[in-house]
């Protein structure tokens, strides 16, 4: 079988109501199937049914009023997003998302909240996790914007779902070229181990500073909340 980087990939991103993936609701989403130079993109704007906090509006620019007026029915839109992801996995495409454990945890938790079964992902490629593992001693921020700048990837509209999804796809391709050894790994296993190790180190650092570590979660690609 060809490597994941030789096959079509599914670029995925959510913009939401908050930072906690166990409680955040979806505001906008993009699922884009990238096959060479061909890109098939679907985007959604949902009415989350709750107020969008000012902090979230400052990030993605979508207000409560705008989402309520123009957004799709929440459960209907959620189902379409989830179906698009599952269709890509069924076609043996990798789903690429930057900091995937956030987006997929939102999908998992929101599915449970509205009565869907647990989300069972296929192959996930997370440029955030891979970059940290392959270049762990590099200084500086590891936000999507910062990582794109480091690898020469254009990101014109940060925190807009389609722009972020496409940037993540470009990063995944670039990382596969820069670090071809990742094509020979069991990526789901290795990414989970890399993420868990980094979170353990982060928790140890916070503890050494006398800081709370209760929200540090080493699970990947989904944070399963008890």
Helices and strands as residue ranges (DSSP letters): G 4-6, E 9-16, E 26-35, E 38-45, H 54-60, H 64-70, H 74-90, E 94-96, H 100-113, E 124-125, H 127-134, H 144-151, H 161-178, G 180-184, H 187-208
